[in-house]
Each structure stands twice: as C-alpha cells, then as structure tokens.
C-alpha cells in the first residue's frame, strides 16, 4: 500500500476533471465571484516552473472598452488565419473561436519581462518559461472545470499589438487571452473534435520506446 496515494474518490475526481476539461467558447454573462477568481488564480500560481522562476503574469481586463479593443485584435487575426488556411477558410469561419464579449471575466496571461536573468534550467532551452506558464494555465483550467466554470484559451492575436495595447514593458509577452465564466453547458467532446475539425490521435501512435521510429513524420 502506497502511503502517499490519495483516497480513491479523490483520485477519480482528478482523472475526471482532466477528462472533462474543455476549451470553452460559449458563455453566460453572469459575474464570477471575487473569491472564486482568487482561488483560480492561486491554482495557477501554484504551478511548477523551471528554476522556480514563476514567469506568469495575469492582467485582469475590467474595462469594457479595452475588452472590445482586444476583441477587435482577435477578429482581425481570425480573418487573417482563415485566409491562410486556403481550402478550409470557410469551414474555419463557421467555427466560434472565442467568447470575449460574453464571458464573465477576461484575463491576459503573459510572460514576465527580464526573463534572461533566469538561466537555471533555461540555458539551452529558453522556451521553458513558456512551458512553465502553460503549466499555470492548465492548473487554472482544471480548477475552473472543478468549480463548474468554463475557460477558453484564445491565441488569435498579434502579440506586439496586444502588448502595446496593454502597455507591457519591453521583454514581456502576451501568450493567451483567457475567457472565463459560467457556461450554459460543457461540450461532450472538445469543440474542434465535435465540429469534426480534427480527431484525437490514438495514444499508442504517440508513445515510442527508446528511439524515434523510422518512417514516422519528422524522422530523418
């Protein structure tokens, strides 16, 4: 018996929230209680980070006018992305890709400035700051789902334009616009799978023993 193992109902709850987390695009306008928002931010802040650098920064967008400006940036990039998709342009344009104007809270998750000071674990892999921020976002996502709230990660924007809009210092970088709030229902499957944009790959096709198998995409 492993003395460090959680009780079975707790284990099942962890796997359930992982399985049922969704990237949400449809929201209700209901407000998110301040104490609940604080819990979600604390969950993000307890994420692991390489070298314990804690590179995450969160900007809470409280101005309705600023929210509309961010939405305009996203819409601009949505159109550019659709055009870049060629044959799938119209299919993409039919997808709902964000809920910025409907959700209860909008947060911008960003990387801190002066990250070059942190070389512990990043000397040869500087992108570990982004990996650390991604851990924080996943913590928030799972906590939100457990609390009955939806969260959507929006990445359709010009980072330089958004950084300027939010008056970020040199070196800081926006990574995600987060839609957070109450939802009418959670999707049965990830929305892009539900809309047949893509399908989940079998895990067995993505796990290799010892070496990258010959003939796999990306192999020499």
N, CA and C of each residue as an Amber inpcrd file, in Angstrom:
protein
   660
   0.8480000  -1.1910000   0.0000000   0.0000000   0.0000000   0.0000000
   0.8900000   1.2510000   0.0000000   0.6680000   2.1140000  -0.9370000
   1.4490000   3.3410000  -1.0370000   0.8830000   4.3900000  -0.0650000
   1.6470000   4.7920000   0.9610000   1.1190000   5.7360000   1.9490000
   0.9130000   7.1450000   1.3730000   1.4900000   7.4240000   0.2030000
   1.3700000   8.7470000  -0.3950000   0.1840000   8.8480000  -1.3570000
  -0.4920000   7.7310000  -1.5570000  -1.6000000   7.6910000  -2.5120000
  -2.8380000   8.3710000  -1.9260000  -3.5130000   9.1530000  -2.7580000
  -4.7690000   9.7720000  -2.3220000  -5.8480000   8.6960000  -2.1740000
  -6.9300000   9.0640000  -1.4980000  -8.0800000   8.1700000  -1.3990000
  -8.6990000   8.0020000  -2.7900000  -9.3020000   6.8380000  -3.0350000
  -9.8120000   6.5220000  -4.3730000 -10.7900000   7.5710000  -4.9170000
 -11.7460000   8.0840000  -4.1220000 -12.6460000   9.1040000  -4.6810000
 -11.9040000  10.3690000  -5.1200000 -10.8380000  10.7300000  -4.4000000
 -10.0450000  11.8980000  -4.7950000  -9.3050000  11.6420000  -6.0980000
  -8.7670000  10.4380000  -6.2370000  -8.0720000  10.0700000  -7.4670000
  -9.0310000  10.1270000  -8.6450000 -10.2110000   9.5610000  -8.4540000
 -11.2000000   9.5520000  -9.5360000 -11.6080000  10.9650000  -9.9180000
 -11.7020000  11.8640000  -8.9340000 -12.0650000  13.2560000  -9.2250000
 -10.9820000  13.9390000 -10.0590000  -9.7180000  13.6440000  -9.7570000
  -8.6190000  14.2480000 -10.5270000  -8.6740000  13.7950000 -11.9810000
  -8.8200000  12.4940000 -12.1900000  -8.8800000  11.9970000 -13.5660000
 -10.1470000  12.4940000 -14.2740000 -11.2180000  12.6400000 -13.5380000
 -12.4590000  13.1210000 -14.1540000 -12.3040000  14.5490000 -14.6490000
 -11.7240000  15.4170000 -13.8230000 -11.5990000  16.8140000 -14.2340000
 -10.6340000  16.9500000 -15.4110000  -9.6040000  16.1110000 -15.4680000
  -8.7120000  16.1010000 -16.6260000  -9.4750000  15.6790000 -17.8780000
 -10.2860000  14.6600000 -17.7340000 -11.0330000  14.1130000 -18.8790000
 -12.1180000  15.0830000 -19.3610000 -12.7090000  15.8520000 -18.4470000
 -13.8620000  16.6790000 -18.8040000 -13.5210000  18.1450000 -19.0200000
 -12.2420000  18.5070000 -18.8850000 -11.8440000  19.8900000 -19.1810000
 -12.1260000  20.1920000 -20.6480000 -12.6260000  21.3940000 -20.9150000
 -12.9370000  21.7860000 -22.2790000 -12.4390000  23.2060000 -22.5530000
 -12.0660000  23.4580000 -23.7970000 -11.7300000  24.8000000 -24.2530000
 -13.0540000  25.4390000 -24.6650000 -13.6010000  26.3100000 -23.8020000
 -14.9700000  26.7840000 -23.9810000 -15.0330000  28.0540000 -24.8290000
 -16.0830000  28.1550000 -25.6220000 -16.3270000  29.3140000 -26.4830000
 -17.6980000  29.9330000 -26.2520000 -18.5770000  29.2560000 -25.5460000
 -19.9320000  29.7450000 -25.3000000 -20.0930000  30.0180000 -23.8030000
 -20.5200000  31.2310000 -23.4670000 -20.5700000  31.6660000 -22.0700000
 -21.8850000  32.3620000 -21.7410000 -22.1810000  32.3840000 -20.4490000
 -23.2460000  33.2130000 -19.9090000 -22.6220000  34.4990000 -19.3680000
 -23.3710000  35.5840000 -19.3280000 -22.7800000  36.8580000 -18.8780000
 -22.6700000  36.9940000 -17.3600000 -23.0410000  35.9810000 -16.5980000
 -23.0300000  36.0600000 -15.1380000 -21.6310000  36.3700000 -14.6170000
 -21.5840000  37.1620000 -13.5570000 -20.2930000  37.5410000 -12.9680000
 -19.6490000  36.3460000 -12.2590000 -18.3280000  36.3690000 -12.2030000
 -17.5640000  35.3820000 -11.4350000 -17.2920000  35.9750000 -10.0600000
 -17.6530000  35.2610000  -9.0180000 -17.4640000  35.7590000  -7.6550000
 -15.9810000  36.0400000  -7.3990000 -15.6620000  37.1610000  -6.7350000
 -14.2600000  37.5190000  -6.4970000 -13.4630000  36.4330000  -5.7830000
 -14.0660000  35.7810000  -4.8060000 -13.3330000  34.7510000  -4.0680000
 -13.0510000  33.5300000  -4.9530000 -13.9380000  33.2650000  -5.9130000
 -13.7110000  32.1650000  -6.8380000 -12.5820000  32.5050000  -7.8070000
 -12.5820000  33.7240000  -8.3140000 -11.4970000  34.1520000  -9.1880000
 -10.1540000  34.0780000  -8.4640000 -10.1440000  34.4610000  -7.2080000
  -8.9160000  34.3900000  -6.4050000  -8.4350000  32.9490000  -6.2790000
  -9.3450000  32.0060000  -6.0690000  -8.9530000  30.5940000  -5.9530000
  -8.3420000  30.0860000  -7.2550000  -8.9110000  30.4970000  -8.3700000
  -8.4020000  30.0470000  -9.6560000  -7.0130000  30.6240000  -9.9280000
  -6.8140000  31.8830000  -9.5870000  -5.5020000  32.4900000  -9.7670000
  -4.4720000  31.8570000  -8.8360000  -4.9070000  31.5030000  -7.6280000
  -3.9930000  30.8090000  -6.7090000  -3.6220000  29.4370000  -7.2610000
  -4.5840000  28.7630000  -7.8910000  -4.2840000  27.4600000  -8.5070000
  -3.2270000  27.6270000  -9.5890000  -3.3760000  28.6710000 -10.4080000
  -2.3760000  28.9370000 -11.4440000  -1.0190000  29.2270000 -10.8140000
  -1.0190000  30.0010000  -9.7470000   0.2220000  30.4380000  -9.1160000
   0.9570000  29.2960000  -8.4130000   0.2710000  28.1880000  -8.1640000
   0.9050000  27.0330000  -7.5380000   1.4640000  26.0540000  -8.5750000
   1.5190000  26.4590000  -9.8200000   2.0700000  25.5970000 -10.8640000
   3.5810000  25.4470000 -10.6940000   4.1370000  24.3590000 -11.2220000
   5.6000000  24.2370000 -11.2350000   6.1870000  25.1870000 -12.2610000
   7.4040000  25.6410000 -12.0210000   8.0920000  26.4620000 -13.0160000
   9.5750000  26.1150000 -13.0030000  10.1700000  26.1110000 -14.1870000
  11.5810000  25.7730000 -14.3220000  12.4290000  26.7920000 -13.5590000
  13.3210000  26.2970000 -12.6920000  14.1400000  27.1850000 -11.8820000
  13.3390000  28.0140000 -10.8910000  12.0880000  27.6220000 -10.6610000
  11.1650000  28.3610000  -9.7830000  11.1100000  29.8420000 -10.1730000
  11.1220000  30.1000000 -11.4900000  11.1620000  31.4790000 -11.9710000
   9.7980000  32.1560000 -11.9260000   8.7130000  31.3580000 -11.9300000
   7.3520000  31.9070000 -11.8500000   7.1550000  33.0270000 -12.8850000
   7.2370000  32.6900000 -14.1700000   7.2300000  33.7170000 -15.2060000
   5.8530000  34.2710000 -15.5360000   4.8080000  33.7210000 -14.9500000
   3.4510000  34.1210000 -15.3130000   3.0660000  35.4800000 -14.7250000
   2.3520000  36.2170000 -15.5390000   1.7140000  37.4620000 -15.1050000
   0.2920000  37.4500000 -15.6710000  -0.6700000  37.9310000 -14.9030000
  -2.0630000  37.9450000 -15.3390000  -2.6110000  39.3610000 -15.2820000
  -3.1820000  39.8100000 -16.3800000  -3.8290000  41.1120000 -16.4350000
  -5.3290000  40.8870000 -16.4990000  -6.0270000  41.3760000 -15.5030000
  -7.4850000  41.2650000 -15.4850000  -8.0650000  42.4490000 -16.2560000
  -8.8240000  42.1700000 -17.2970000  -9.3770000  43.2200000 -18.1430000
 -10.7420000  43.6260000 -17.5890000 -10.7870000  44.7560000 -16.9390000
 -12.0210000  45.2180000 -16.2900000 -12.7340000  46.2820000 -17.1110000
 -12.0270000  46.9460000 -18.0160000 -12.6150000  47.9860000 -18.8500000
 -13.3600000  47.3600000 -20.0290000 -14.6410000  47.7180000 -20.1820000
 -15.4230000  47.2040000 -21.3080000 -14.8410000  47.6840000 -22.6360000
 -14.3440000  48.9120000 -22.6600000 -13.7690000  49.4490000 -23.8920000
 -12.5110000  48.6800000 -24.2770000 -11.6840000  48.3540000 -23.2840000
 -10.4560000  47.5990000 -23.5570000 -10.7940000  46.1900000 -24.0200000
 -11.8240000  45.6090000 -23.4390000 -12.2510000  44.2780000 -23.8660000
 -12.6510000  44.3030000 -25.3470000 -13.3590000  45.3370000 -25.7520000
 -13.7550000  45.4520000 -27.1630000 -12.5450000  45.6380000 -28.0670000
 -11.5490000  46.3520000 -27.5930000 -10.3320000  46.5300000 -28.3860000
  -9.5910000  45.2050000 -28.5700000  -9.5410000  44.4190000 -27.5120000
  -8.9070000  43.0990000 -27.6090000  -9.6990000  42.2240000 -28.5720000
 -11.0130000  42.2910000 -28.4800000 -11.8680000  41.5260000 -29.3920000
 -11.5970000  41.9150000 -30.8410000 -11.3930000  43.2060000 -31.0890000
 -11.1110000  43.6670000 -32.4520000  -9.7900000  43.0960000 -32.9610000
  -8.7700000  43.0110000 -32.0960000  -7.4950000  42.4020000 -32.4790000
  -7.6770000  40.9280000 -32.8280000  -8.4840000  40.2410000 -32.0300000
  -8.7280000  38.8190000 -32.2730000  -9.4830000  38.6340000 -33.5810000
 -10.4620000  39.4710000 -33.8320000 -11.2400000  39.3600000 -35.0670000
 -10.3580000  39.5990000 -36.2920000  -9.4510000  40.5510000 -36.1840000
  -8.5230000  40.8310000 -37.2760000  -7.6690000  39.6070000 -37.5910000
  -7.1640000  38.9600000 -36.5480000  -6.3340000  37.7780000 -36.7490000
  -7.1720000  36.5800000 -37.1900000  -8.4110000  36.5030000 -36.7390000
  -9.2970000  35.4050000 -37.1750000  -9.4540000  35.4160000 -38.6940000
  -9.6480000  36.5950000 -39.2520000  -9.8160000  36.7220000 -40.6980000
  -8.5130000  36.3620000 -41.4180000  -7.3770000  36.8410000 -40.8750000
  -6.0840000  36.5250000 -41.4930000  -5.7910000  35.0280000 -41.4240000
  -6.1380000  34.4050000 -40.3070000  -5.9280000  32.9620000 -40.1690000
  -6.7900000  32.2000000 -41.1580000  -8.0350000  32.6130000 -41.3040000
  -8.9360000  31.9530000 -42.2530000  -8.3660000  32.0070000 -43.6630000
  -7.8650000  33.1500000 -44.0420000  -7.3000000  33.3040000 -45.3850000
  -6.0650000  32.4310000 -45.5660000  -5.2800000  32.2720000 -44.4940000
  -4.0690000  31.4500000 -44.5720000  -4.3910000  29.9610000 -44.6740000
  -5.6080000  29.5760000 -44.3170000  -5.9780000  28.1610000 -44.3300000
  -6.3660000  27.6640000 -45.7170000  -6.4950000  28.5650000 -46.6690000
  -6.7980000  28.1520000 -48.0380000  -8.1370000  27.4590000 -48.1630000
  -8.1070000  26.1700000 -48.5010000  -9.3360000  25.4320000 -48.7730000
 -10.2460000  25.3150000 -47.5530000  -9.6950000  25.4470000 -46.3700000
 -10.5200000  25.3040000 -45.1620000 -11.0110000  26.6540000 -44.6320000
 -10.8480000  27.7180000 -45.4250000 -11.1930000  29.0580000 -44.9620000
 -12.6500000  29.1500000 -44.5150000 -13.5750000  28.7440000 -45.3430000
 -14.9860000  28.8770000 -45.0000000 -15.3680000  27.9800000 -43.8250000
 -14.7700000  26.8040000 -43.7820000 -15.0170000  25.8900000 -42.6650000
 -14.5540000  26.5280000 -41.3590000 -13.3880000  27.1730000 -41.3870000
 -12.8660000  27.8390000 -40.1990000 -13.7590000  29.0080000 -39.7890000
 -14.2230000  29.7910000 -40.7530000 -15.0320000  30.9680000 -40.4480000
 -16.3620000  30.5960000 -39.7940000 -16.7990000  29.3680000 -39.9710000
 -18.0360000  28.9310000 -39.3260000 -17.8340000  28.5550000 -37.8610000
 -16.5800000  28.3560000 -37.4640000 -16.2900000  27.9880000 -36.0750000
 -16.3840000  29.2030000 -35.1630000 -16.8730000  28.9950000 -33.9530000
 -16.8080000  30.0350000 -32.9310000 -15.4800000  29.8750000 -32.2240000
 -14.6290000  30.8950000 -32.2820000 -13.2670000  30.7410000 -31.7740000
 -13.0230000  31.4700000 -30.4600000 -13.9830000  32.2590000 -29.9890000
 -13.7890000  32.9480000 -28.7100000 -15.1390000  33.4010000 -28.1560000
 -15.1300000  33.7670000 -26.8620000 -16.3320000  34.2820000 -26.2210000
 -16.0360000  35.5560000 -25.4610000 -15.1810000  36.4040000 -26.0300000
 -14.6620000  37.5690000 -25.3210000 -15.7370000  38.5530000 -24.8850000
 -16.7670000  38.7030000 -25.6790000 -17.7850000  39.6980000 -25.3610000
 -18.9000000  39.1270000 -24.4900000 -18.8880000  37.8080000 -24.2760000
 -19.9590000  37.1840000 -23.4940000 -19.5260000  36.7270000 -22.1090000
 -18.2550000  36.3980000 -21.9300000 -17.8210000  35.7520000 -20.6870000
 -17.7690000  36.7270000 -19.5130000 -17.7810000  36.1780000 -18.3070000
 -17.7770000  36.9980000 -17.1040000 -16.4600000  37.7020000 -16.8450000
 -15.3380000  37.0620000 -17.1790000 -14.0180000  37.6360000 -16.9320000
 -13.1230000  37.4190000 -18.1480000 -12.2960000  38.4030000 -18.4330000
 -11.2440000  38.2670000 -19.4330000  -9.9080000  38.5120000 -18.7470000
  -8.9960000  37.5680000 -18.9060000  -7.6470000  37.6880000 -18.3720000
  -6.6550000  37.5420000 -19.5180000  -5.5750000  38.2650000 -19.4520000
  -4.4810000  38.0530000 -20.3980000  -3.3270000  37.4530000 -19.6210000
  -2.9130000  36.2590000 -20.0360000  -1.7680000  35.5910000 -19.4210000
  -0.5230000  35.9660000 -20.2090000   0.5090000  36.4180000 -19.5030000
   1.7090000  36.9180000 -20.1640000   2.9560000  36.3920000 -19.4930000
   4.0530000  36.4380000 -20.2260000   5.3700000  36.1480000 -19.6820000
   5.9810000  37.4400000 -19.1470000   6.6430000  37.3460000 -18.0310000
   7.2820000  38.4930000 -17.4000000   8.3940000  39.0620000 -18.2790000
   8.8210000  40.2690000 -17.9810000   9.9910000  40.8450000 -18.6360000
  11.2590000  40.4020000 -17.8800000  12.4140000  40.7070000 -18.3970000
  13.7100000  40.3980000 -17.7880000  13.8800000  38.9050000 -17.4840000
  13.3490000  38.0710000 -18.3590000  13.4390000  36.6220000 -18.1390000
  14.8560000  36.0830000 -18.3520000  15.7000000  36.8730000 -19.0330000
  17.0540000  36.4120000 -19.2980000  17.8640000  36.2350000 -18.0130000
  17.3810000  36.7920000 -16.9080000  18.0970000  36.6220000 -15.6300000
  17.9860000  35.1890000 -15.1220000  16.9880000  34.4900000 -15.5860000
  16.7050000  33.1470000 -15.0740000  17.2780000  32.1070000 -16.0420000
  18.4610000  31.5930000 -15.7430000  19.1030000  30.6230000 -16.6300000
  19.0580000  29.2020000 -16.0640000  18.6080000  29.0590000 -14.8230000
  18.5020000  27.7440000 -14.1800000  17.4550000  26.9190000 -14.9560000
  17.9280000  25.9210000 -15.7040000  17.0190000  25.0880000 -16.4860000
  16.6570000  25.6670000 -17.8340000  17.1620000  26.8780000 -18.1470000
  16.7860000  27.5370000 -19.3940000  17.9960000  27.8740000 -20.2650000
  19.1700000  27.5550000 -19.8290000  20.3650000  27.9940000 -20.5660000
  20.3600000  27.4570000 -21.9880000  20.0220000  26.1920000 -22.1600000
  19.9560000  25.6140000 -23.5050000  18.5250000  25.5160000 -24.0270000
  17.5430000  25.7270000 -23.1410000  16.1320000  25.6250000 -23.5330000
  15.3600000  26.8310000 -22.9880000  15.5790000  27.9880000 -23.5540000
  14.9350000  29.1960000 -23.0280000  13.4130000  29.1550000 -23.0980000
  12.8670000  28.2840000 -23.9370000  11.4140000  28.1950000 -24.0570000
  10.7510000  27.5820000 -22.8330000  11.5400000  27.1660000 -21.8470000
  10.9520000  26.6020000 -20.6310000  10.1480000  27.6320000 -19.8420000
  10.3430000  28.9250000 -20.1170000   9.4710000  29.9140000 -19.4830000
   8.0390000  29.7580000 -19.9900000   7.8950000  29.5080000 -21.2950000
   6.5670000  29.2880000 -21.8740000   5.9570000  27.9870000 -21.3650000
   6.7970000  26.9590000 -21.2190000   6.3040000  25.6940000 -20.6730000
   5.7870000  25.8920000 -19.2460000   6.4800000  26.7100000 -18.4630000
   6.0580000  26.9660000 -17.0840000   4.7300000  27.7080000 -17.0470000
   4.5860000  28.7100000 -17.9090000   3.3130000  29.4320000 -17.9750000
   2.1830000  28.5000000 -18.3940000   2.4710000  27.5840000 -19.3180000
   1.4500000  26.6330000 -19.7580000   0.9800000  25.7560000 -18.6020000
   1.8920000  25.3860000 -17.7040000   1.5000000  24.6200000 -16.5150000
   0.5360000  25.4240000 -15.6480000   0.8110000  26.7220000 -15.5100000
  -0.0710000  27.5730000 -14.7120000  -1.4610000  27.6610000 -15.3380000
  -1.5040000  27.7710000 -16.6610000  -2.7950000  27.8560000 -17.3420000
  -3.5700000  26.5550000 -17.1950000  -2.8800000  25.4320000 -17.2880000
  -3.5760000  24.1570000 -17.1210000  -4.1110000  24.0170000 -15.7050000
  -3.3560000  24.4480000 -14.7100000  -3.8640000  24.4280000 -13.3320000
  -5.1740000  25.2070000 -13.2340000  -5.1960000  26.4080000 -13.8010000
  -6.3920000  27.2410000 -13.7410000  -7.5500000  26.5840000 -14.4760000
  -7.2520000  25.9920000 -15.6230000  -8.2780000  25.3430000 -16.4340000
  -8.9400000  24.1980000 -15.6710000  -8.1230000  23.3610000 -15.0460000
  -8.6580000  22.2250000 -14.3050000  -9.4330000  22.6840000 -13.0780000
  -8.9100000  23.6800000 -12.3800000  -9.6150000  24.2080000 -11.2130000
 -10.9450000  24.8290000 -11.6250000 -10.9510000  25.5600000 -12.7400000
 -12.1970000  26.1600000 -13.2180000 -13.2340000  25.0900000 -13.5250000
 -12.7980000  24.0140000 -14.1950000 -13.7580000  22.9420000 -14.5150000
 -14.3030000  22.3110000 -13.2440000 -13.4490000  22.0970000 -12.2510000
 -13.9120000  21.5180000 -10.9880000 -14.9070000  22.4360000 -10.2890000
 -14.7460000  23.7450000 -10.4720000 -15.6420000  24.7360000  -9.8620000
 -16.9030000  24.9680000 -10.7030000 -16.9910000  24.3170000 -11.8620000
 -18.1610000  24.4840000 -12.7160000 -18.0910000  25.6700000 -13.6430000
 -16.9000000  26.2430000 -13.8100000 -16.7180000  27.3650000 -14.7290000
 -16.0170000  26.8980000 -15.9960000 -16.3010000  27.5910000 -17.0880000
 -15.6280000  27.3080000 -18.3410000 -14.4760000  28.2670000 -18.5540000
 -13.4680000  27.8150000 -19.2960000 -12.3490000  28.6710000 -19.6690000
 -11.9730000  28.3840000 -21.1100000 -11.6590000  29.4440000 -21.8360000
 -11.2250000  29.2990000 -23.2110000  -9.9110000  30.0240000 -23.4300000
  -8.9910000  29.3650000 -24.1180000  -7.6770000  29.9520000 -24.4310000
  -7.7500000  30.5100000 -25.8410000  -7.6040000  31.8170000 -25.9880000
  -7.6260000  32.4680000 -27.2920000  -6.1970000  32.8770000 -27.6500000
  -5.7210000  32.4060000 -28.7940000  -4.3570000  32.7260000 -29.2260000
  -4.3410000  33.4540000 -30.5610000  -5.4970000  33.8700000 -31.0220000
  -5.5890000  34.5770000 -32.3000000  -5.4200000  36.0790000 -32.0670000
  -4.1840000  36.5290000 -32.0600000  -3.9070000  37.9580000 -31.9240000
  -2.4550000  38.2160000 -32.2960000  -2.1630000  39.4480000 -32.6240000
  -0.7930000  39.8770000 -32.8780000  -0.1720000  40.2080000 -31.5250000
   0.8470000  39.4560000 -31.0750000   1.4050000  39.6860000 -29.7420000
   1.9310000  41.1010000 -29.5380000   2.5850000  41.6600000 -30.5560000
   3.1360000  43.0150000 -30.4160000   2.0220000  44.0410000 -30.2560000
   0.9480000  43.8850000 -31.0220000  -0.1710000  44.8280000 -30.9380000
  -0.8630000  44.7280000 -29.5810000  -1.0390000  43.5040000 -29.0780000
  -1.6830000  43.3390000 -27.7780000  -0.7900000  43.8630000 -26.6590000
   0.5030000  43.6130000 -26.7470000   1.4360000  44.1270000 -25.7390000
   1.3980000  45.6470000 -25.6940000   1.3260000  46.2810000 -26.8480000
   1.2520000  47.7360000 -26.8920000  -0.0550000  48.2230000 -26.2960000
  -1.1480000  47.5470000 -26.6180000  -2.4570000  47.9310000 -26.0980000
  -2.4870000  47.8520000 -24.5740000  -1.7870000  46.8750000 -24.0090000
  -1.7900000  46.6550000 -22.5570000  -0.6150000  47.3300000 -21.8550000
   0.1730000  48.0980000 -22.6090000   1.3010000  48.8680000 -22.0600000
   2.3050000  47.9660000 -21.3440000   2.6140000  46.8640000 -21.9540000
   3.5830000  45.9440000 -21.3750000   5.0000000  46.4780000 -21.5680000
   5.8790000  46.2040000 -20.6220000   7.2770000  46.6420000 -20.7830000
   7.9880000  45.8100000 -21.8250000   9.1120000  46.3090000 -22.3170000
   9.9300000  45.5550000 -23.2670000  10.3120000  44.2060000 -22.6520000
  10.1820000  43.1670000 -23.4420000  10.5550000  41.8370000 -22.9690000
   9.3840000  41.0210000 -22.4610000   8.3240000  41.6810000 -21.9910000
   7.1190000  40.9480000 -21.5880000   6.3590000  40.5370000 -22.8490000
   5.6190000  39.4390000 -22.7690000   4.9490000  38.9340000 -23.9640000
   3.6030000  38.3120000 -23.6120000   2.5270000  38.7520000 -24.2530000
   1.2290000  38.1030000 -24.0380000   1.2190000  36.7310000 -24.7000000
   0.6490000  35.7650000 -24.0320000   0.6170000  34.3990000 -24.5470000
  -0.8100000  33.9330000 -24.8120000  -1.7340000  34.3110000 -23.9400000
  -3.1060000  33.8240000 -24.0690000  -4.0860000  34.8790000 -23.5770000
  -5.1610000  35.0250000 -24.3140000  -6.3180000  35.7640000 -23.8210000
  -7.2870000  34.7090000 -23.2960000  -7.6430000  34.8120000 -22.0410000
  -8.4540000  33.7880000 -21.3910000  -9.8750000  34.2930000 -21.1860000
 -10.8380000  33.5480000 -21.7180000 -12.2510000  33.7930000 -21.4400000
 -12.6370000  32.8850000 -20.2730000 -13.2120000  33.4490000 -19.2510000
 -13.5330000  32.6910000 -18.0460000 -14.9420000  33.0320000 -17.5950000
 -15.7310000  32.0290000 -17.2620000 -17.0610000  32.3490000 -16.7620000
 -17.9960000  31.1540000 -16.7270000 -19.2240000  31.4550000 -16.3520000
 -20.2770000  30.4470000 -16.3230000 -20.6820000  30.0980000 -17.7490000
 -21.1070000  28.8550000 -17.9330000 -21.4540000  28.3760000 -19.2740000
 -22.8310000  27.7210000 -19.2510000 -23.5370000  27.7320000 -20.3860000
 -24.8320000  27.0400000 -20.4270000 -24.6810000  25.5320000 -20.3020000
 -23.6010000  24.9860000 -20.8400000 -23.3100000  23.5470000 -20.7580000
 -21.8780000  23.3440000 -21.2200000 -21.2820000  22.2380000 -20.7720000
 -19.9470000  21.8660000 -21.2550000 -20.1000000  20.9560000 -22.4730000
 -19.2080000  21.1020000 -23.4310000 -19.2570000  20.2700000 -24.6240000
 -19.0180000  18.8090000 -24.2470000 -19.7100000  17.9080000 -24.9510000
 -19.4940000  16.4770000 -24.7050000 -18.0830000  16.0510000 -25.0900000
 -17.5740000  16.6710000 -26.1570000 -16.2170000  16.4290000 -26.6320000
 -15.5470000  17.7820000 -26.8350000 -14.2180000  17.8180000 -26.9690000
 -13.5890000  19.0780000 -27.3690000 -14.2870000  19.6470000 -28.5970000
 -14.5300000  20.9630000 -28.6120000 -15.3560000  21.5570000 -29.6530000
 -14.8230000  21.2770000 -31.0510000 -13.5020000  21.3400000 -31.2380000
 -12.9550000  21.1130000 -32.5740000 -13.1050000  19.6560000 -33.0120000
 -13.1570000  18.7510000 -32.0440000 -13.4620000  17.3530000 -32.3730000
 -14.9500000  17.2090000 -32.6730000 -15.7690000  17.8870000 -31.8600000
 -17.2190000  17.8540000 -32.0430000 -17.6200000  18.4090000 -33.4080000
 -16.9070000  19.4600000 -33.8520000 -17.1930000  20.0880000 -35.1450000
 -16.4620000  19.4050000 -36.2950000 -15.7760000  18.2960000 -35.9950000
 -15.0560000  17.4930000 -36.9810000 -13.9380000  18.2750000 -37.6710000
 -13.3560000  19.2390000 -36.9340000 -12.1840000  19.9360000 -37.4550000
 -10.9570000  19.0310000 -37.3890000 -10.8720000  18.2560000 -36.3080000
  -9.7690000  17.3230000 -36.1210000 -10.2280000  16.2190000 -35.1830000
  -9.4860000  15.1250000 -35.1690000  -9.8120000  14.0000000 -34.2910000
  -8.6490000  13.7310000 -33.3430000  -8.9640000  13.2320000 -32.1570000
  -7.9000000  12.8770000 -31.2140000  -7.1310000  11.6690000 -31.7340000
  -5.8200000  11.7680000 -31.7220000  -4.9910000  10.6600000 -32.1890000
  -4.9060000   9.5640000 -31.1250000  -4.7570000   8.3150000 -31.5330000
  -4.5700000   7.2400000 -30.5620000  -3.2670000   7.4430000 -29.7910000
  -3.3170000   7.2680000 -28.4890000  -2.1240000   7.4470000 -27.6690000
  -0.9950000   6.5270000 -28.1090000  -1.3420000   5.3090000 -28.5180000
  -0.3170000   4.3360000 -28.9080000   0.5240000   4.8270000 -30.0790000
  -0.0380000   5.7250000 -30.8990000   0.7200000   6.2520000 -32.0440000
   1.6980000   7.3480000 -31.6350000   1.6340000   7.7820000 -30.3890000
   2.4290000   8.9270000 -29.9530000   3.4430000   8.5790000 -28.8780000
   3.5260000   7.3110000 -28.5020000   4.4560000   6.8610000 -27.4560000
   5.4450000   5.8910000 -28.0840000   6.7410000   6.2120000 -27.9700000
   7.7930000   5.4090000 -28.5870000   8.7290000   4.8490000 -27.5030000
   9.3550000   3.7380000 -27.7980000  10.3580000   3.1390000 -26.9120000
  11.7550000   3.4610000 -27.4310000  12.5680000   4.0530000 -26.5960000
  13.9950000   4.2710000 -26.8260000  14.3340000   5.2460000 -27.9500000
  13.8920000   4.9880000 -29.1730000  14.2610000   5.8320000 -30.3020000
  13.0280000   6.2140000 -31.1140000  13.1710000   7.3150000 -31.8190000
  12.1130000   7.7340000 -32.7420000  12.0130000   6.6890000 -33.8600000
  10.8470000   6.1170000 -34.1050000  10.7410000   5.0370000 -35.0820000
  10.9510000   5.5310000 -36.5070000  11.6090000   4.7150000 -37.3010000
  11.8420000   5.0450000 -38.7090000  10.5010000   5.1290000 -39.4280000
  10.4070000   6.1000000 -40.2990000   9.1860000   6.2580000 -41.0740000
   8.1670000   7.1630000 -40.4460000   8.3730000   7.5460000 -39.1540000
   7.4410000   8.4640000 -38.5140000   7.6210000   9.8680000 -39.0780000
   6.5340000  10.6330000 -39.1080000   6.5950000  12.0100000 -39.5920000
   7.6190000  12.7830000 -38.7670000   8.5050000  13.4830000 -39.4230000
   9.5220000  14.2680000 -38.7410000  10.8250000  13.5230000 -38.5430000
  10.8610000  12.2180000 -38.8470000  12.1160000  11.4700000 -38.6840000
  12.9740000  11.6380000 -39.9210000  14.2700000  11.4260000 -39.7580000
  15.2040000  11.5990000 -40.8760000  15.0530000  10.4950000 -41.9020000
